[in-house]
Amino acid sequence: MIRATFATTFTLGIALGLAGCNSAPAPVPPTKESVKPVVTYPARPSVAPAAFTVLHFNPDTSTFTLIAKEDATDDELIATVWQLRDAARSGSLETLKIKTPAGNDLRTSIYRGKKCATEKYAPGAPPCGGSYHGAADYTMSKLPGKVWDKGLLHRADGKDIELWDTDAPYTATK
């Protein structure tokens, strides 16, 4: 009887031990840092780009300040940024009355109206206070083997909207 109890206990112990044995490590739950948020980009608008004038050009930094009409809509400004992107990538900035920069970088700030547009380079206190008041930006850098560019819309509520994925391949559209 003692042998039967021992054999039963031994067999049961091995069976439970094998059932609980798992050689694979337990999966690690994702941390907040490892979960990449899904970013959605606005569709390219079908409206015409806002008309603009070049207020300022700094050849040392390839920085342009453009003025659109004061009541330009967000969609018109987004269309203008796309227009700048297409022209910069195709080498046709001159068709927009913008001088092609000599270096590898292009920085463009678009303002609604002229009031705050001199804030980055005018002497004295900025005309609209110490913060940035541009309505949209386009930046392009020609890196070795790659062209990187970014388009932003600066909304009135302080939120910046990225207009496209900077890592995605560029596809020309007209």
Rosetta constraint file for C-alpha pairs under 8 A:
AtomPair CA 1 CA 5 HARMONIC 6.19 0.50
AtomPair CA 2 CA 6 HARMONIC 6.01 0.50
AtomPair CA 3 CA 7 HARMONIC 5.96 0.50
AtomPair CA 4 CA 8 HARMONIC 5.97 0.50
AtomPair CA 5 CA 9 HARMONIC 5.99 0.50
AtomPair CA 6 CA 10 HARMONIC 5.91 0.50
AtomPair CA 7 CA 11 HARMONIC 5.97 0.50
AtomPair CA 8 CA 12 HARMONIC 5.95 0.50
AtomPair CA 9 CA 13 HARMONIC 5.97 0.50
AtomPair CA 10 CA 14 HARMONIC 6.30 0.50
AtomPair CA 11 CA 15 HARMONIC 6.14 0.50
AtomPair CA 12 CA 16 HARMONIC 6.13 0.50
AtomPair CA 13 CA 17 HARMONIC 6.00 0.50
AtomPair CA 14 CA 18 HARMONIC 6.02 0.50
AtomPair CA 15 CA 19 HARMONIC 6.08 0.50
AtomPair CA 16 CA 20 HARMONIC 6.19 0.50
AtomPair CA 17 CA 21 HARMONIC 6.19 0.50
AtomPair CA 30 CA 34 HARMONIC 6.04 0.50
AtomPair CA 30 CA 35 HARMONIC 6.60 0.50
AtomPair CA 31 CA 35 HARMONIC 6.59 0.50
AtomPair CA 41 CA 161 HARMONIC 7.86 0.50
AtomPair CA 41 CA 162 HARMONIC 6.53 0.50
AtomPair CA 41 CA 163 HARMONIC 5.52 0.50
AtomPair CA 41 CA 164 HARMONIC 5.60 0.50
AtomPair CA 41 CA 165 HARMONIC 7.44 0.50
AtomPair CA 42 CA 163 HARMONIC 6.04 0.50
AtomPair CA 42 CA 164 HARMONIC 7.58 0.50
AtomPair CA 44 CA 78 HARMONIC 7.49 0.50
AtomPair CA 44 CA 79 HARMONIC 6.88 0.50
AtomPair CA 44 CA 82 HARMONIC 7.61 0.50
AtomPair CA 45 CA 75 HARMONIC 5.91 0.50
AtomPair CA 45 CA 76 HARMONIC 7.68 0.50
AtomPair CA 45 CA 78 HARMONIC 7.06 0.50
AtomPair CA 45 CA 79 HARMONIC 5.90 0.50
AtomPair CA 46 CA 79 HARMONIC 7.65 0.50
AtomPair CA 47 CA 75 HARMONIC 6.85 0.50
AtomPair CA 47 CA 76 HARMONIC 6.28 0.50
AtomPair CA 47 CA 79 HARMONIC 6.89 0.50
AtomPair CA 48 CA 76 HARMONIC 6.25 0.50
AtomPair CA 48 CA 79 HARMONIC 6.51 0.50
AtomPair CA 48 CA 80 HARMONIC 7.93 0.50
AtomPair CA 49 CA 76 HARMONIC 4.80 0.50
AtomPair CA 49 CA 77 HARMONIC 6.38 0.50
AtomPair CA 49 CA 78 HARMONIC 7.49 0.50
AtomPair CA 49 CA 79 HARMONIC 4.60 0.50
AtomPair CA 49 CA 80 HARMONIC 4.41 0.50
AtomPair CA 49 CA 83 HARMONIC 7.06 0.50
AtomPair CA 50 CA 68 HARMONIC 6.16 0.50
AtomPair CA 50 CA 69 HARMONIC 7.30 0.50
AtomPair CA 50 CA 72 HARMONIC 6.40 0.50
AtomPair CA 50 CA 76 HARMONIC 4.99 0.50
AtomPair CA 50 CA 77 HARMONIC 5.97 0.50
AtomPair CA 50 CA 79 HARMONIC 7.33 0.50
AtomPair CA 50 CA 80 HARMONIC 5.88 0.50
AtomPair CA 51 CA 68 HARMONIC 5.90 0.50
AtomPair CA 51 CA 69 HARMONIC 7.19 0.50
AtomPair CA 52 CA 66 HARMONIC 6.15 0.50
AtomPair CA 52 CA 67 HARMONIC 5.19 0.50
AtomPair CA 52 CA 68 HARMONIC 4.41 0.50
AtomPair CA 52 CA 69 HARMONIC 7.11 0.50
AtomPair CA 53 CA 66 HARMONIC 5.60 0.50
AtomPair CA 53 CA 67 HARMONIC 5.34 0.50
AtomPair CA 53 CA 68 HARMONIC 6.83 0.50
AtomPair CA 54 CA 64 HARMONIC 7.05 0.50
AtomPair CA 54 CA 65 HARMONIC 6.06 0.50
AtomPair CA 54 CA 66 HARMONIC 4.62 0.50
AtomPair CA 54 CA 67 HARMONIC 6.46 0.50
AtomPair CA 54 CA 97 HARMONIC 7.88 0.50
AtomPair CA 54 CA 98 HARMONIC 7.35 0.50
AtomPair CA 55 CA 64 HARMONIC 7.65 0.50
AtomPair CA 55 CA 65 HARMONIC 5.55 0.50
AtomPair CA 55 CA 66 HARMONIC 5.59 0.50
AtomPair CA 55 CA 67 HARMONIC 6.53 0.50
AtomPair CA 55 CA 117 HARMONIC 7.88 0.50
AtomPair CA 56 CA 63 HARMONIC 8.00 0.50
AtomPair CA 56 CA 64 HARMONIC 5.69 0.50
AtomPair CA 56 CA 65 HARMONIC 5.05 0.50
AtomPair CA 56 CA 66 HARMONIC 7.21 0.50
AtomPair CA 57 CA 62 HARMONIC 7.03 0.50
AtomPair CA 57 CA 63 HARMONIC 5.70 0.50
AtomPair CA 57 CA 64 HARMONIC 4.56 0.50
AtomPair CA 57 CA 65 HARMONIC 6.52 0.50
AtomPair CA 58 CA 62 HARMONIC 5.59 0.50
AtomPair CA 58 CA 63 HARMONIC 5.23 0.50
AtomPair CA 58 CA 64 HARMONIC 6.61 0.50
AtomPair CA 59 CA 63 HARMONIC 6.94 0.50
AtomPair CA 59 CA 101 HARMONIC 6.95 0.50
AtomPair CA 59 CA 102 HARMONIC 7.64 0.50
AtomPair CA 61 CA 105 HARMONIC 7.79 0.50
AtomPair CA 61 CA 106 HARMONIC 7.88 0.50
AtomPair CA 61 CA 107 HARMONIC 7.98 0.50
AtomPair CA 62 CA 101 HARMONIC 5.48 0.50
AtomPair CA 62 CA 102 HARMONIC 7.51 0.50
AtomPair CA 62 CA 103 HARMONIC 7.23 0.50
AtomPair CA 62 CA 105 HARMONIC 6.37 0.50
AtomPair CA 62 CA 106 HARMONIC 5.24 0.50
AtomPair CA 62 CA 107 HARMONIC 6.23 0.50
AtomPair CA 63 CA 106 HARMONIC 6.15 0.50
AtomPair CA 63 CA 107 HARMONIC 4.67 0.50
AtomPair CA 63 CA 108 HARMONIC 5.78 0.50
AtomPair CA 63 CA 109 HARMONIC 7.92 0.50
AtomPair CA 64 CA 106 HARMONIC 7.88 0.50
AtomPair CA 64 CA 107 HARMONIC 6.19 0.50
AtomPair CA 64 CA 108 HARMONIC 4.71 0.50
AtomPair CA 64 CA 109 HARMONIC 6.34 0.50
AtomPair CA 65 CA 108 HARMONIC 5.87 0.50
AtomPair CA 65 CA 109 HARMONIC 4.98 0.50
AtomPair CA 65 CA 110 HARMONIC 6.06 0.50
AtomPair CA 65 CA 111 HARMONIC 7.59 0.50
AtomPair CA 65 CA 117 HARMONIC 6.98 0.50
AtomPair CA 66 CA 108 HARMONIC 7.17 0.50
AtomPair CA 66 CA 109 HARMONIC 6.08 0.50
AtomPair CA 66 CA 110 HARMONIC 4.72 0.50
AtomPair CA 66 CA 111 HARMONIC 6.24 0.50
AtomPair CA 66 CA 117 HARMONIC 7.83 0.50
AtomPair CA 67 CA 110 HARMONIC 5.76 0.50
AtomPair CA 67 CA 111 HARMONIC 4.99 0.50
AtomPair CA 67 CA 112 HARMONIC 6.05 0.50
AtomPair CA 67 CA 113 HARMONIC 5.65 0.50
AtomPair CA 67 CA 114 HARMONIC 6.16 0.50
AtomPair CA 67 CA 117 HARMONIC 7.15 0.50
AtomPair CA 68 CA 72 HARMONIC 6.62 0.50
AtomPair CA 68 CA 110 HARMONIC 6.82 0.50
AtomPair CA 68 CA 111 HARMONIC 6.01 0.50
AtomPair CA 68 CA 112 HARMONIC 5.11 0.50
AtomPair CA 68 CA 113 HARMONIC 5.81 0.50
AtomPair CA 69 CA 112 HARMONIC 5.56 0.50
AtomPair CA 69 CA 113 HARMONIC 5.31 0.50
AtomPair CA 70 CA 112 HARMONIC 4.37 0.50
AtomPair CA 70 CA 113 HARMONIC 4.36 0.50
AtomPair CA 71 CA 112 HARMONIC 6.90 0.50
AtomPair CA 72 CA 76 HARMONIC 6.08 0.50
AtomPair CA 72 CA 77 HARMONIC 6.67 0.50
AtomPair CA 72 CA 112 HARMONIC 6.62 0.50
AtomPair CA 73 CA 77 HARMONIC 6.35 0.50
AtomPair CA 74 CA 78 HARMONIC 6.08 0.50
AtomPair CA 74 CA 153 HARMONIC 7.44 0.50
AtomPair CA 74 CA 155 HARMONIC 7.86 0.50
AtomPair CA 75 CA 79 HARMONIC 6.05 0.50
AtomPair CA 76 CA 80 HARMONIC 6.19 0.50
AtomPair CA 77 CA 81 HARMONIC 6.29 0.50
AtomPair CA 77 CA 110 HARMONIC 7.96 0.50
AtomPair CA 77 CA 135 HARMONIC 7.73 0.50
AtomPair CA 77 CA 136 HARMONIC 6.70 0.50
AtomPair CA 77 CA 153 HARMONIC 7.52 0.50
AtomPair CA 78 CA 82 HARMONIC 6.33 0.50
AtomPair CA 78 CA 136 HARMONIC 7.53 0.50
AtomPair CA 78 CA 152 HARMONIC 7.98 0.50
AtomPair CA 78 CA 153 HARMONIC 6.70 0.50
AtomPair CA 78 CA 163 HARMONIC 7.50 0.50
AtomPair CA 79 CA 83 HARMONIC 6.08 0.50
AtomPair CA 80 CA 84 HARMONIC 6.19 0.50
AtomPair CA 81 CA 85 HARMONIC 6.17 0.50
AtomPair CA 81 CA 136 HARMONIC 7.36 0.50
AtomPair CA 81 CA 137 HARMONIC 7.02 0.50
AtomPair CA 81 CA 138 HARMONIC 5.99 0.50
AtomPair CA 81 CA 151 HARMONIC 6.33 0.50
AtomPair CA 81 CA 152 HARMONIC 7.95 0.50
AtomPair CA 82 CA 86 HARMONIC 6.17 0.50
AtomPair CA 82 CA 151 HARMONIC 7.73 0.50
AtomPair CA 83 CA 87 HARMONIC 6.19 0.50
AtomPair CA 84 CA 88 HARMONIC 5.91 0.50
AtomPair CA 84 CA 93 HARMONIC 7.33 0.50
AtomPair CA 84 CA 138 HARMONIC 7.26 0.50
AtomPair CA 85 CA 89 HARMONIC 6.06 0.50
AtomPair CA 85 CA 138 HARMONIC 7.28 0.50
AtomPair CA 85 CA 149 HARMONIC 7.82 0.50
AtomPair CA 86 CA 90 HARMONIC 6.05 0.50
AtomPair CA 86 CA 172 HARMONIC 6.47 0.50
AtomPair CA 86 CA 173 HARMONIC 7.56 0.50
AtomPair CA 87 CA 91 HARMONIC 5.86 0.50
AtomPair CA 87 CA 92 HARMONIC 4.75 0.50
AtomPair CA 87 CA 93 HARMONIC 4.96 0.50
AtomPair CA 87 CA 95 HARMONIC 7.94 0.50
AtomPair CA 87 CA 96 HARMONIC 7.86 0.50
AtomPair CA 88 CA 92 HARMONIC 6.26 0.50
AtomPair CA 88 CA 93 HARMONIC 5.65 0.50
AtomPair CA 88 CA 140 HARMONIC 7.93 0.50
AtomPair CA 91 CA 100 HARMONIC 7.69 0.50
AtomPair CA 92 CA 96 HARMONIC 7.67 0.50
AtomPair CA 93 CA 97 HARMONIC 6.74 0.50
AtomPair CA 93 CA 98 HARMONIC 5.29 0.50
AtomPair CA 93 CA 99 HARMONIC 6.49 0.50
AtomPair CA 93 CA 100 HARMONIC 5.99 0.50
AtomPair CA 94 CA 98 HARMONIC 5.00 0.50
AtomPair CA 94 CA 99 HARMONIC 5.67 0.50
AtomPair CA 94 CA 100 HARMONIC 6.64 0.50
AtomPair CA 101 CA 105 HARMONIC 7.25 0.50
AtomPair CA 101 CA 106 HARMONIC 6.63 0.50
AtomPair CA 104 CA 141 HARMONIC 5.65 0.50
AtomPair CA 104 CA 142 HARMONIC 5.02 0.50
AtomPair CA 104 CA 143 HARMONIC 7.54 0.50
AtomPair CA 105 CA 139 HARMONIC 7.48 0.50
AtomPair CA 105 CA 140 HARMONIC 5.59 0.50
AtomPair CA 105 CA 141 HARMONIC 4.46 0.50
AtomPair CA 105 CA 142 HARMONIC 6.39 0.50
AtomPair CA 106 CA 138 HARMONIC 7.86 0.50
AtomPair CA 106 CA 139 HARMONIC 5.57 0.50
AtomPair CA 106 CA 140 HARMONIC 5.11 0.50
AtomPair CA 106 CA 141 HARMONIC 6.55 0.50
AtomPair CA 107 CA 137 HARMONIC 7.48 0.50
AtomPair CA 107 CA 138 HARMONIC 6.04 0.50
AtomPair CA 107 CA 139 HARMONIC 4.55 0.50
AtomPair CA 107 CA 140 HARMONIC 6.63 0.50
AtomPair CA 108 CA 137 HARMONIC 5.54 0.50
AtomPair CA 108 CA 138 HARMONIC 5.10 0.50
AtomPair CA 108 CA 139 HARMONIC 6.22 0.50
AtomPair CA 109 CA 134 HARMONIC 6.09 0.50
AtomPair CA 109 CA 135 HARMONIC 7.59 0.50
AtomPair CA 109 CA 136 HARMONIC 6.07 0.50
AtomPair CA 109 CA 137 HARMONIC 4.62 0.50
AtomPair CA 109 CA 138 HARMONIC 6.70 0.50
AtomPair CA 110 CA 134 HARMONIC 5.72 0.50
AtomPair CA 110 CA 135 HARMONIC 5.70 0.50
AtomPair CA 110 CA 136 HARMONIC 5.11 0.50
AtomPair CA 110 CA 137 HARMONIC 5.99 0.50
AtomPair CA 111 CA 116 HARMONIC 7.38 0.50
AtomPair CA 111 CA 117 HARMONIC 5.88 0.50
AtomPair CA 111 CA 133 HARMONIC 7.29 0.50
AtomPair CA 111 CA 134 HARMONIC 4.80 0.50
AtomPair CA 111 CA 135 HARMONIC 5.11 0.50
AtomPair CA 111 CA 136 HARMONIC 6.97 0.50
AtomPair CA 112 CA 134 HARMONIC 7.46 0.50
AtomPair CA 112 CA 135 HARMONIC 6.32 0.50
AtomPair CA 113 CA 117 HARMONIC 7.33 0.50
AtomPair CA 114 CA 118 HARMONIC 7.55 0.50
AtomPair CA 115 CA 127 HARMONIC 7.09 0.50
AtomPair CA 115 CA 128 HARMONIC 7.54 0.50
AtomPair CA 116 CA 126 HARMONIC 7.67 0.50
AtomPair CA 116 CA 127 HARMONIC 5.73 0.50
AtomPair CA 116 CA 128 HARMONIC 5.54 0.50
AtomPair CA 116 CA 133 HARMONIC 6.47 0.50
AtomPair CA 116 CA 134 HARMONIC 7.83 0.50
AtomPair CA 117 CA 133 HARMONIC 7.73 0.50
AtomPair CA 117 CA 134 HARMONIC 7.29 0.50
AtomPair CA 118 CA 122 HARMONIC 5.39 0.50
AtomPair CA 118 CA 126 HARMONIC 7.52 0.50
AtomPair CA 118 CA 127 HARMONIC 7.36 0.50
AtomPair CA 119 CA 126 HARMONIC 4.74 0.50
AtomPair CA 119 CA 127 HARMONIC 6.03 0.50
AtomPair CA 119 CA 128 HARMONIC 7.28 0.50
AtomPair CA 119 CA 132 HARMONIC 7.73 0.50
AtomPair CA 120 CA 126 HARMONIC 7.46 0.50
AtomPair CA 122 CA 126 HARMONIC 7.26 0.50
AtomPair CA 125 CA 129 HARMONIC 7.39 0.50
AtomPair CA 125 CA 130 HARMONIC 7.93 0.50
AtomPair CA 126 CA 130 HARMONIC 6.17 0.50
AtomPair CA 128 CA 133 HARMONIC 7.61 0.50
AtomPair CA 134 CA 154 HARMONIC 6.96 0.50
AtomPair CA 135 CA 153 HARMONIC 6.12 0.50
AtomPair CA 135 CA 154 HARMONIC 4.97 0.50
AtomPair CA 135 CA 155 HARMONIC 6.88 0.50
AtomPair CA 136 CA 151 HARMONIC 7.52 0.50
AtomPair CA 136 CA 152 HARMONIC 5.45 0.50
AtomPair CA 136 CA 153 HARMONIC 4.36 0.50
AtomPair CA 136 CA 154 HARMONIC 5.47 0.50
AtomPair CA 137 CA 150 HARMONIC 7.96 0.50
AtomPair CA 137 CA 151 HARMONIC 5.75 0.50
AtomPair CA 137 CA 152 HARMONIC 5.19 0.50
AtomPair CA 137 CA 153 HARMONIC 6.65 0.50
AtomPair CA 138 CA 149 HARMONIC 7.33 0.50
AtomPair CA 138 CA 150 HARMONIC 5.82 0.50
AtomPair CA 138 CA 151 HARMONIC 4.64 0.50
AtomPair CA 138 CA 152 HARMONIC 6.60 0.50
AtomPair CA 139 CA 149 HARMONIC 5.41 0.50
AtomPair CA 139 CA 150 HARMONIC 5.31 0.50
AtomPair CA 139 CA 151 HARMONIC 6.62 0.50
AtomPair CA 140 CA 147 HARMONIC 7.19 0.50
AtomPair CA 140 CA 148 HARMONIC 5.70 0.50
AtomPair CA 140 CA 149 HARMONIC 4.12 0.50
AtomPair CA 140 CA 150 HARMONIC 6.55 0.50
AtomPair CA 141 CA 147 HARMONIC 5.94 0.50
AtomPair CA 141 CA 148 HARMONIC 5.27 0.50
AtomPair CA 141 CA 149 HARMONIC 6.23 0.50
AtomPair CA 142 CA 146 HARMONIC 6.28 0.50
AtomPair CA 142 CA 147 HARMONIC 4.50 0.50
AtomPair CA 142 CA 148 HARMONIC 6.30 0.50
AtomPair CA 143 CA 147 HARMONIC 5.63 0.50
AtomPair CA 143 CA 148 HARMONIC 7.00 0.50
AtomPair CA 148 CA 166 HARMONIC 6.55 0.50
AtomPair CA 148 CA 167 HARMONIC 7.69 0.50
AtomPair CA 149 CA 166 HARMONIC 6.10 0.50
AtomPair CA 150 CA 162 HARMONIC 7.45 0.50
AtomPair CA 150 CA 163 HARMONIC 7.49 0.50
AtomPair CA 150 CA 164 HARMONIC 7.22 0.50
AtomPair CA 150 CA 165 HARMONIC 7.98 0.50
AtomPair CA 150 CA 166 HARMONIC 5.91 0.50
AtomPair CA 151 CA 162 HARMONIC 5.98 0.50
AtomPair CA 151 CA 163 HARMONIC 5.28 0.50
AtomPair CA 151 CA 164 HARMONIC 6.87 0.50
AtomPair CA 152 CA 160 HARMONIC 6.39 0.50
AtomPair CA 152 CA 161 HARMONIC 5.51 0.50
AtomPair CA 152 CA 162 HARMONIC 4.77 0.50
AtomPair CA 152 CA 163 HARMONIC 5.74 0.50
AtomPair CA 153 CA 160 HARMONIC 5.68 0.50
AtomPair CA 153 CA 161 HARMONIC 5.08 0.50
AtomPair CA 153 CA 162 HARMONIC 6.69 0.50
AtomPair CA 153 CA 163 HARMONIC 7.25 0.50
AtomPair CA 154 CA 158 HARMONIC 6.57 0.50
AtomPair CA 154 CA 159 HARMONIC 6.15 0.50
AtomPair CA 154 CA 160 HARMONIC 4.64 0.50
AtomPair CA 154 CA 161 HARMONIC 6.49 0.50
AtomPair CA 155 CA 159 HARMONIC 5.38 0.50
AtomPair CA 155 CA 160 HARMONIC 6.08 0.50
AtomPair CA 155 CA 161 HARMONIC 7.45 0.50
